């Protein structure tokens, strides 16, 4: 969606950057490239270190899921033994996907994760549909759910025996979203430092639960693991739904791929961050579930709305309030990471011409995509006003796994289409093939077992077709002129008010892309 050419702000000093392009510039910096002696190209700043990357992945993966999802996995698997197997399979599946994304992320060094990879492999239309589903429902609804979960757990100690007031929880959730958006607008480092702190807090909380479980096991409390596979539900539909619940907790392993352009030395730090994060999270998840299962029986877990809180009520006594607070901090970290990655997705989509230019503006001094962050915040606040926002989560599982699988299929396609392309990391074809087959299972089986929600998810994706035709496919001369003028006016106003300019791709990346074509 390209509106009329947006106005460029004047640049009077070497410290500032203007929107310009000259692919022959010899000087490459982290933030800007010198052009014609005194003008520079605006780009996102590379401020995310290896430690920040690990914190982003771990912080997004360890959200509210591990404190809540054990109920869903156990409900569909119906036994401790099978549920632990499914948790392990979910971890292995996520590790394989993350390894494939390590190759994709170091080969296609653009932010945007699956959107960027699908765009590279399958073209504009399929990538737009991927972007459309995220824009319409996936990102804002999931962030709204995390924010509401944060608010509910924050006030849980105040209302221990009843549901928190609806208005109070929604206002707290809205304040949380706005606060984190402001932090990420201010400086990238502010957001990553907050993420580091949240990650440390949630890992410490889970370690406390794990240690408690180990102590109980050492005391001989092993009765829940006797005949642990008895009553297991082996139906493929139930297994797929149980895997969905487990994979909900593992989701987030692609977080760093959304911000590749802001990662220092991505060829080294991206695969290292994935290699550190994935085994760590998988081990923590399995041991946490063992701790839950040691203390709680199946009926207690299925009846619980939050397994971690029920666990703490039985074990920690007067200190049980610490777990709801830890869950709230965990949600806060997951939300911060989601805001960071979603805003970059919209930013990259706008830069590729699939969204208005307004969303690919970055601040002249802070190097943050403020309009994209504000747009993401506004969309999330809208979903906070939907009373049954939790129901919306069921609609995008089909789309999410379809497009994740499609991006990995793109890896196979690019291996065939462009075998000589530089690949700093080159995985065995075994990994993408296995991942695609597993994703096919996750997509096809719910069409049978959860037909209604799957069809709604498909309809949401198809609703982007007319938008693509009118906003992207049609030449600008044939689009309604009033829309172009309105978007141009809004973009110009945003540039003046927010002190932002349009960004450019990295010069070296553009040269490499040109050579590979």
N, C-alpha and C positions, 0 to 999 in steps of 0.2 A: 504494500500500500504506500505509494509514493505521492505525497502532496507536492505542491509547488515548491520550488527550490527555497529552502529555509535561509533566513538571513544569517550571515556570519558576523560575529562580533569582532570589532577591530582589535588588533594586537599592537601594543606600542613598545613593549619591552621584551627582552630575551627570555624573561621568566615565564611569560605567557605563551600560549599556543593557539594557533588558528587552524581552521579547517582547510587544508591544502593537500596537494598530492604531487609527489615527484619521486618516482621509483628509483632514480639514480643517485639518491642522496648517499654520501659515503659514511656519515656518522650515525651510529645507532646507539640510542640510550634506552634506559629502562622505561622512561615515561614518554618521551617525545623524540622525533627525528628532526635534525636541522634541515631546513629547506631554504635554498637560495640565500644562504648566509644568515638570515635573521628571522625566518618564519619556520614554524615547526608543526608537525602533525600531532593532534591530540590522541592519546591512547590511554587505556586503563593501566594503572601503575602496578608493577610486579612487586607486591609486598607480602605475598603469602609464602612462608618458609615451609620446610619439611615438617616441623613440629606443628605449625598452624594447619597444614594439610592433614596430618594425622588427627588432630583435634576436630577438624571439620567432618571427616569421615566418621570417626568414632562418635562424635557429638550428634550427628544426624541419625546414625544407625541406632544408637542407644537413646531413643526418645521415650515416649510413654509405652511403647509396644511391649517391652520385656516385663513391665510392671502389670500389664493388662492381658496381653495376647496368650499367655499360658492357658487361660480359660478356653479360648477358641480352639487351640490345638487339641487340648484334652477332650473337649466336648465332641469333636468329630472323630478323634482317634479312639477314644473310649478306654484307653489303658495307658499306664505310665510307661511301659516298655516301648510301645509303638510311638507314643508322643516324643520320647527322647530320640528315637530313630529319625523321626521327621524333623526334629530340631537340628540334628546332625546333618541330614540331607539338605535342609534349607541353608545351612552354613556352607556345605560343599558347593551347592548350586550357586550361591552368592559369590564364593571365591572364584569359581570358573568364570562367571560373568565379569567380575572385577578384573581378572587377568586379561580377558578379551578387551575390556575397556582400557587397560594399560597400553595394549598395542594400538588401539584406535586413538587414544589420547595423545600418544607420542608420534603417531603418523599424521593425524589431522589435528594440528595444534591450535584449534579454535575453541573458544568457550561454547557452551550450549549442549554438551553431552550428546544424547541420542538425536536431538534435532540437527546438530551440525553434521553428524555422521550419516544420517539418512539423507540430508541435503546433498552431501558429497557423493553418495552412492546411487541414490534413486531419483534425485532431482527435486525441483521446487514444489510440485504439487503434493507429493507424499509428505515432504517435510512440513509444509504448511498445515496439513491435517494433524500432524503430530503437535505442532505448535498450537493449533486451534483447540484441541482437547485440553491441553495444559492451561491455556488462557481461560477457557470457558468454565472448567470445573476442577481439574486435577489439583493445580497448585493452590488457588484460593480456598477451596473447600477443605483440603487437608490441613492448611495452615489454620483455618478457623477451628477445626476439630482439636488441633494441638493447643491452641490458645484457650479454648473452653475447658479442655482437660486440665491445663495449668491453673486456670481460675478456680475450678472445682476443688482441686487438691490443695490450693493455697488457703481456701476458707474451710476445708474439711475439719480442722481442729476446732473451729468456732461452732460448727453445726455437726457434732459427732453422731447424732441420732436421727438426722433428717436430711433431705435434699437441700443444698444451698439455694437461696433465692435466685430466680431466673435472671432478673434484671441486674442484680449485683454481680453474678458470674459473667454476664455478657459485657458489662461495663469494665470489669477487671481485665477481661480478655482483650477488649478494644484498647485499653490503656497499654497493655503488654505489647500488642502489635505495633502501636504508634511509637512506643518508646524504643523498641528494637529497630524500627525503621529509621528513626532519628539517629541512632547510634551508627547504623550502617551508611547513612547519608553523610555523616560528619567525616569519618575517615575509615578506610578499609581496616587499618590496624585496630581501631576501636572495636569493630565487630569481631575480628579474629582473637583479640585478647579476651573479650567476653566469652567467646566460644571456648577458649582454653580453660577458663575458670569453671564454666558449666560442665565441661567434659571431666575435669578432675573431680568435681563434686559428685557427679553421677557414678563414676567408676568407683569412688570410695564407698558410696552407698551400696553398690552391688557387691563389692568385696566384703562389706560387713555382713550382708545376707549370706554370701557364700561361706564365710568363716563360721557363722552361726550354724549353717547346715552341716558343715564338716564336724563341728563339735557334737552336734546331735547324733550324727552317724557313729562317731567314736564312742559315744555313750551307749551304743547298741540299739538305737532307734531305727531299725531297718525293716519293720514289719510291712511298710507300704510297698517295698520292692520284692516281696515274695509273690511268685506267680505274676510277674509284672506285665505279661502279655495276655493275661486272661481277659476275655471279653473284647478283644481288639476288633475294631471295625475295618475290615479289609476292602470294603466297597470302594472302587476307584473314585466315585463322586465325593465320598466322605474324605478320602485321602487328599484329593485336590483341594477341598475346602480347608482341611487342616493345614496343608502346605501354604495356602493363602495367608492364614493367620500367622504362621511362622515367618513367612517371607515378608509380611507387613513389618515385623520387628527387624528383619535384616535389611529392609529397604533403606537406601541412603548410601550404598557403596559407590554410587556414581556421582556423589556430591562434588568431588574435586574436579571431575570432568566438566562441570558447569563453569568453572572459573579458571580453566587452563591458562588463559592469557594473562592472568594475574599471579600465576605461580612462578616462583623463581626456579630457573633451570628445570623446566617440566620434564625433559627427557630423563633426568635422574630422579627428581623428587616425586613425580607422579607414581611411577611403579613402586618406589620405596615406601611411599605413604600407604599405598594399597597393600603391599606385602606386610607391613607392620600392623595395619588396622584390622584386616580381615581375620587372621588367626586369633588375634586378641579378642575381638568381639565374639567369635564363634565359641571359644573356650569359656568366656564369661557367661554367655547365654546358657550353655549346657550345664555348667556348674550351678548357675542361679536356679535353673529348673530342678536340678537334683536337690537343692536346698529347700525349695518349695515343697517338693514331693515328700521329703523327709518329715516335714512338720505337718502338712495338711493332707487329708484324704481326698479322693476324687470328688465326692459330693461337696465338700467345703470349697474346693477350687471352682467347680462349675457354678456354685451358688454365689460366688464372690464377684462383685463388680470390679474390684481391684485386688488382685492376688497379693501383691506386696503389702498392702495395708492390712489385710486379714492375717498375713504372716506376722507382721509386726505386733498386732494386737495380742496374738498368742504368745509371743516370745519376749518382747521388749518391755512390757508392762507400762510404767509411767513414761517411758521414753518412746512409746509407740508413735507419738506425734512427729518424730524425726523422719519417718518414712514418707508420709504425705508431703512434707516439705522437700525431701529429696526427689520425689516424683515430680513436684512442681518445678524444681530446678532443672530436672532432666527434660521436661517439656519445654522449658525456656531455652535450653541449649539446642534442642531439635528445631524449635521455631526459628531461632536466630540463623541456624544453618540453612533452613528451608527458604527463608527470606533472601539470604545472600544468593543462593543458587537460582531461585525463581526469577529474581530481578535480572540476573545475567542472561537467563533464557529469553526473556522479553527484549532485553537489550540487543542480543545477537539477532533475534528475529526481525527487529526493526532495521538493523544494519544491513540485513540481507534483502530488505524491501518487502517483507511480509507483514510488517506492522508500520504504523506511522513513524516518520523520522523523529518525532517528539521523544520516542522511547530510546533512541540511541544517542541522546545528548549526555555528555559528562561534564562535571564541574571543572572550571578552568584551573582551580587551585587544589581541590581535594581529590580529583581524579576518581570520583564516584558517580555511578549512573543514577543521579537523583530522580529524574522523571520516571525511570523504570521502577525504582524503589517505591515512589509515591503511588504509581499506578497499581503495583502489587498490593500495597497497603490498602488502597481504596477498594480493590476487588475483594480482599479478605474481610474488610469491614462490612461490605454488602452481604457476604455469606454469613457473617455473625448475626445478621438480622433474621436469617432463616431458622425457624424453630427446630426443624428436623434435619439439620445440616449433617448429622451423623449418617443419615440414610444415603446421602449423596456419595459417600465413600464407596458404596457397593457398585456404583455405576461406572467407575473408571478403572476398576481392576482389570477388566478385559482389555481396555485400550492401553493401559500402562504396560502390561506384559506383552501385548501384541507389538507395540512400538519398540520396547526393549529388545525383543527377539528379532525384529526387523533390522535394528541397527547392527546386531551381531551378524545377521545374514548379509548385511552390507559389507561387513569385514571379509566374508568369503567371496562376495562379488568383486570387491576391490582387489583381492589377491589374484583373481582371474583376469580382471580388466586391466589392472595396472601392476603387473608383477615386479617391475623394476623400480617402483616407488621406494624412496628411502624409508626404512622402518627401523628405528632405533631398537625396538623390541619386536621380535617375531615369534609368536606363540605357535605351537603345534596345531594343525588343523583339527586335531581331536577335540580341543576345547570348544571352539565355536560350533562345531557340529553337534556335540553333546548338549550344549546350551540351547541351541535352536530346537532340538528334539524335545527337550524338557519344557521349553516355552510353548511348543505346540501342544503338549499335554495340558499345560496350565490354561491355554486359550480355548481348546476344543472341549474339554470335559465340562467346564462351567456352562457352555452353551446348552448342554443337556441337563445338568444338575441345578443351574441357576439361570434359566432361560430368559426370564423377564429382565433382570438387571443387565444381562449380557446384551440383549437386544436394545435396551435403552442406551447402553454405552456405544453400540454401533451407530444408533441414530444420532447421538451427539457428534460423533466423528463425521458422519455424512452431512450434518448441518453446515459444515465448513465449506462444502463444495460451492454453493452460490456466492459465498463471501470471497472465496479465492477467485472465482470468475470475474466478479465485479471489481475487486480491489487489487488483484495482482495480474491476472491473465489479460484483461482488456488493456489496450494501449491507453496512456494517460489522456489522450485527446478524446477518447470515447467515454470516459468516466464522467459522472455528474460534476460539473465545474464548481457547484456550490460546496460540495464536500471537500474538494481540493483547496478551495479558498479558505474554508473554515479551519481545516487542519493546518494550513500554512500560517494563518493568523494565530492559532493556539501555539504552534511551535515557536513562532517569533516571540510571542509574549513569554513563553517559558524560558527562552534563551535570555531575555532581559531580566526577568524576575529571579530566576534561579542561577544566573551567571554561568550558563552552560553553552557548549558548542558541540557540533556533530563530530563524532569520532571517526577514526580510520583504522583499517587493519594494520597489523605490524608489517613493516616494509619487507623484512627478510622473509616472512611467511608468504607475502604476496609473490615475491620472486620465486620461492620454492614451488608454490602452487602453479605459477606460470610455466616453470620448467617441467613439472610433472605432467602437464596436459599434452 
